[in-house]
Structure formats: structure tokens, C-alpha cells
Amino acid sequence: MSTKNQDKIIEKISGNCSRCPGNCCRYIIVDLPTPRSRLDFDNYGWYLAHENTAIYMEEKKWYLVVDNKCRYLDEKNRCTVYDKRFQACRDHTDSDCEVDGRFEPDMAFRDPFKLQDFAEKKFSESARKRKLTLKNKSKAID
């Protein structure tokens, strides 16, 4: 796409995009199933063992984030395939934009061992709660 065409397109773009450094074009985010077992957490740790990855939990939903710039973003942070852009790009709206605010998830992990520590605490607490429940049920039966 020529620079003139890009300039015409950028004029049509709403306020946030016209002043944005292309934040939404610098990562991929994928929904993850909620981890329910130690193996699930181990697999998610494997994702984190790779560079430029993070796992976020927001409102009880889990996400894998891969920080990697789109190959179609040019040096001026403009999309070189704007007229043929992907549906995910079309669906990303001003209201989704992070240029004006910082995303702060409920939990964020970049280190696989911190995720592992979180999992161990979670499973230890669950085991302790089960023991208390069983203990209370046995007292109620007596």
C-alpha cells in the first residue's frame, strides 16, 4: 500500500488509532481453558518457558499472551494491509484500545516457577478445605 493511501486511511481512523504506537499490533492473545490440574499448570508453565510470553487471569478467564509485533506494521505504526486486514483486527475497536489506560489483570505470570508456586498454594488450600469439610461431615454424623 502506498504512503498516500495509508495517509488517506489514517485520516478516517478514529482518535485513538491515529495517535497510537500500534499497541494492539504487538501481541497475540489466546483464550486458555481454566487450569484444573497440576498437569494443566505444568503445561502452562511450559508456555512461559518461552521468551515473550505471559499468562493473564482476568475475571476468572485465562489468557496466553505472546509479545510479537505484526509483520504488517510499518515503521510509522501503520498497517500495510489495512484494506485486507484480518477479522481480529477489524473486531478490535476503540473501546478495546489500551493506548489511554494500562491493562491490569487480576493475575499475571511471566515466570513458570511463580505459576508453579501459585498452583501448589491453590492445590494445598483445596486439600485443606476438603479435609475440613470431611472432618465437619464426620462430626455431624457422630
C-alpha positions as a Markdown table, in Angstrom:
| # | Residue | x | y | z |
|---|---|---|---|---|
| 1 | Met | 0.0 | 0.0 | 0.0 |
| 2 | Ser | 1.4 | 3.4 | -0.9 |
| 3 | Thr | 2.1 | 6.1 | 1.7 |
| 4 | Lys | -0.6 | 8.3 | 0.1 |
| 5 | Asn | -3.2 | 5.5 | 0.5 |
| 6 | Gln | -2.0 | 5.0 | 4.1 |
| 7 | Asp | -2.4 | 8.7 | 4.8 |
| 8 | Lys | -5.9 | 8.7 | 3.5 |
| 9 | Ile | -6.8 | 5.7 | 5.6 |
| 10 | Ile | -5.3 | 7.2 | 8.7 |
| 11 | Glu | -7.5 | 10.3 | 8.3 |
| 12 | Lys | -10.5 | 8.0 | 8.5 |
| 13 | Ile | -9.3 | 6.2 | 11.6 |
| 14 | Ser | -10.7 | 7.3 | 15.0 |
| 15 | Gly | -8.8 | 9.3 | 17.5 |
| 16 | Asn | -7.1 | 6.5 | 19.5 |
| 17 | Cys | -5.7 | 4.7 | 16.4 |
| 18 | Ser | -4.3 | 7.9 | 14.9 |
| 19 | Arg | -2.2 | 8.6 | 18.0 |
| 20 | Cys | -1.3 | 5.1 | 18.9 |
| 21 | Pro | 2.1 | 3.4 | 18.7 |
| 22 | Gly | 0.3 | 0.2 | 17.5 |
| 23 | Asn | 0.0 | -1.5 | 20.9 |
| 24 | Cys | -2.7 | -3.9 | 19.7 |
| 25 | Cys | -0.4 | -5.0 | 16.8 |
| 26 | Arg | 2.4 | -6.0 | 19.1 |
| 27 | Tyr | 1.0 | -9.1 | 20.8 |
| 28 | Ile | -1.3 | -12.1 | 20.3 |
| 29 | Ile | -3.7 | -13.2 | 22.9 |
| 30 | Val | -5.3 | -16.6 | 23.1 |
| 31 | Asp | -8.1 | -17.8 | 25.4 |
| 32 | Leu | -6.9 | -20.7 | 27.6 |
| 33 | Pro | -9.1 | -23.2 | 29.4 |
| 34 | Thr | -9.1 | -22.7 | 33.2 |
| 35 | Pro | -6.3 | -24.9 | 34.6 |
| 36 | Arg | -7.8 | -27.6 | 36.8 |
| 37 | Ser | -4.9 | -30.0 | 37.5 |
| 38 | Arg | -1.3 | -29.9 | 38.2 |
| 39 | Leu | -0.6 | -31.1 | 34.7 |
| 40 | Asp | -2.6 | -28.1 | 33.3 |
| 41 | Phe | -0.4 | -25.7 | 35.3 |
| 42 | Asp | 2.7 | -27.6 | 34.2 |
| 43 | Asn | 1.7 | -27.2 | 30.6 |
| 44 | Tyr | 1.1 | -23.5 | 31.1 |
| 45 | Gly | 4.5 | -23.3 | 32.7 |
| 46 | Trp | 6.0 | -24.7 | 29.5 |
| 47 | Tyr | 4.4 | -21.8 | 27.6 |
| 48 | Leu | 6.0 | -19.4 | 30.0 |
| 49 | Ala | 9.4 | -21.1 | 29.5 |
| 50 | His | 9.4 | -19.5 | 26.0 |
| 51 | Glu | 10.5 | -15.9 | 25.5 |
| 52 | Asn | 8.0 | -13.1 | 25.2 |
| 53 | Thr | 5.1 | -15.0 | 26.8 |
| 54 | Ala | 2.8 | -14.3 | 29.7 |
| 55 | Ile | -0.3 | -15.8 | 31.1 |
| 56 | Tyr | -3.0 | -13.5 | 32.5 |
| 57 | Met | -6.1 | -14.2 | 34.5 |
| 58 | Glu | -8.9 | -11.6 | 34.3 |
| 59 | Glu | -12.4 | -12.1 | 35.7 |
| 60 | Lys | -11.7 | -15.9 | 36.1 |
| 61 | Lys | -10.7 | -16.3 | 32.5 |
| 62 | Trp | -7.2 | -17.3 | 31.5 |
| 63 | Tyr | -5.2 | -16.0 | 28.5 |
| 64 | Leu | -1.9 | -16.7 | 26.9 |
| 65 | Val | -0.2 | -13.6 | 25.6 |
| 66 | Val | 2.7 | -13.7 | 23.1 |
| 67 | Asp | 4.5 | -10.4 | 22.6 |
| 68 | Asn | 5.4 | -10.3 | 19.0 |
| 69 | Lys | 4.9 | -7.4 | 16.5 |
| 70 | Cys | 2.7 | -8.0 | 13.5 |
| 71 | Arg | 4.8 | -8.3 | 10.4 |
| 72 | Tyr | 2.5 | -5.8 | 8.6 |
| 73 | Leu | 3.0 | -2.9 | 11.0 |
| 74 | Asp | 5.4 | -0.4 | 9.4 |
| 75 | Glu | 7.9 | 2.0 | 11.0 |
| 76 | Lys | 5.1 | 4.6 | 11.4 |
| 77 | Asn | 2.9 | 2.1 | 13.2 |
| 78 | Arg | 0.5 | 1.9 | 10.3 |
| 79 | Cys | -0.9 | -1.3 | 8.9 |
| 80 | Thr | 0.4 | -2.0 | 5.5 |
| 81 | Val | -2.6 | -4.4 | 4.7 |
| 82 | Tyr | -5.3 | -2.2 | 6.3 |
| 83 | Asp | -7.8 | -2.8 | 3.5 |
| 84 | Lys | -7.2 | -6.6 | 3.7 |
| 85 | Arg | -6.7 | -6.8 | 7.5 |
| 86 | Phe | -7.7 | -9.8 | 9.4 |
| 87 | Gln | -11.1 | -10.1 | 11.2 |
| 88 | Ala | -9.4 | -10.0 | 14.6 |
| 89 | Cys | -8.0 | -6.6 | 13.6 |
| 90 | Arg | -11.4 | -5.4 | 12.3 |
| 91 | Asp | -13.1 | -6.5 | 15.6 |
| 92 | His | -10.6 | -4.6 | 17.8 |
| 93 | Thr | -12.3 | -1.3 | 18.4 |
| 94 | Asp | -11.5 | 2.0 | 20.2 |
| 95 | Ser | -13.3 | 0.7 | 23.3 |
| 96 | Asp | -10.8 | -2.2 | 23.4 |
| 97 | Cys | -7.8 | 0.1 | 23.0 |
| 98 | Glu | -5.1 | 0.2 | 25.6 |
| 99 | Val | -3.5 | 3.5 | 24.5 |
| 100 | Asp | -5.3 | 5.6 | 27.2 |
| 101 | Gly | -5.1 | 3.1 | 30.0 |
| 102 | Arg | -2.9 | 0.4 | 31.3 |
| 103 | Phe | -4.3 | -3.2 | 31.4 |
| 104 | Glu | -4.0 | -4.6 | 34.9 |
| 105 | Pro | -5.2 | -8.2 | 35.0 |
| 106 | Asp | -6.2 | -9.9 | 38.3 |
| 107 | Met | -3.1 | -12.1 | 38.0 |
| 108 | Ala | -0.2 | -12.1 | 35.6 |
| 109 | Phe | 2.6 | -14.7 | 35.2 |
| 110 | Arg | 5.8 | -14.4 | 33.1 |
| 111 | Asp | 7.9 | -16.9 | 35.2 |
| 112 | Pro | 6.9 | -20.6 | 35.0 |
| 113 | Phe | 8.1 | -21.2 | 38.6 |
| 114 | Lys | 5.9 | -18.4 | 40.0 |
| 115 | Leu | 3.0 | -20.0 | 38.2 |
| 116 | Gln | 4.0 | -23.4 | 39.7 |
| 117 | Asp | 4.1 | -21.8 | 43.2 |
| 118 | Phe | 0.6 | -20.4 | 42.7 |
| 119 | Ala | -0.6 | -23.8 | 41.6 |
| 120 | Glu | 0.9 | -25.5 | 44.7 |
| 121 | Lys | -0.8 | -23.0 | 47.0 |
| 122 | Lys | -4.1 | -23.5 | 45.2 |
| 123 | Phe | -3.9 | -27.3 | 45.5 |
| 124 | Ser | -2.7 | -27.1 | 49.1 |
| 125 | Glu | -5.6 | -24.8 | 50.1 |
| 126 | Ser | -8.1 | -27.1 | 48.2 |
| 127 | Ala | -6.8 | -30.2 | 50.0 |
| 128 | Arg | -7.0 | -28.4 | 53.4 |
| 129 | Lys | -10.6 | -27.3 | 52.6 |
| 130 | Arg | -11.5 | -30.9 | 51.7 |
| 131 | Lys | -10.1 | -32.2 | 54.9 |
| 132 | Leu | -12.0 | -29.7 | 56.9 |
| 133 | Thr | -15.2 | -30.5 | 55.1 |
| 134 | Leu | -14.8 | -34.2 | 55.6 |
| 135 | Lys | -13.9 | -33.6 | 59.3 |
| 136 | Asn | -17.1 | -31.5 | 59.8 |
| 137 | Lys | -19.2 | -34.0 | 58.0 |
| 138 | Ser | -17.9 | -36.8 | 60.2 |
| 139 | Lys | -18.6 | -34.7 | 63.3 |
| 140 | Ala | -22.2 | -34.1 | 62.1 |
| 141 | Ile | -22.7 | -37.9 | 61.7 |
| 142 | Asp | -21.5 | -38.6 | 65.2 |
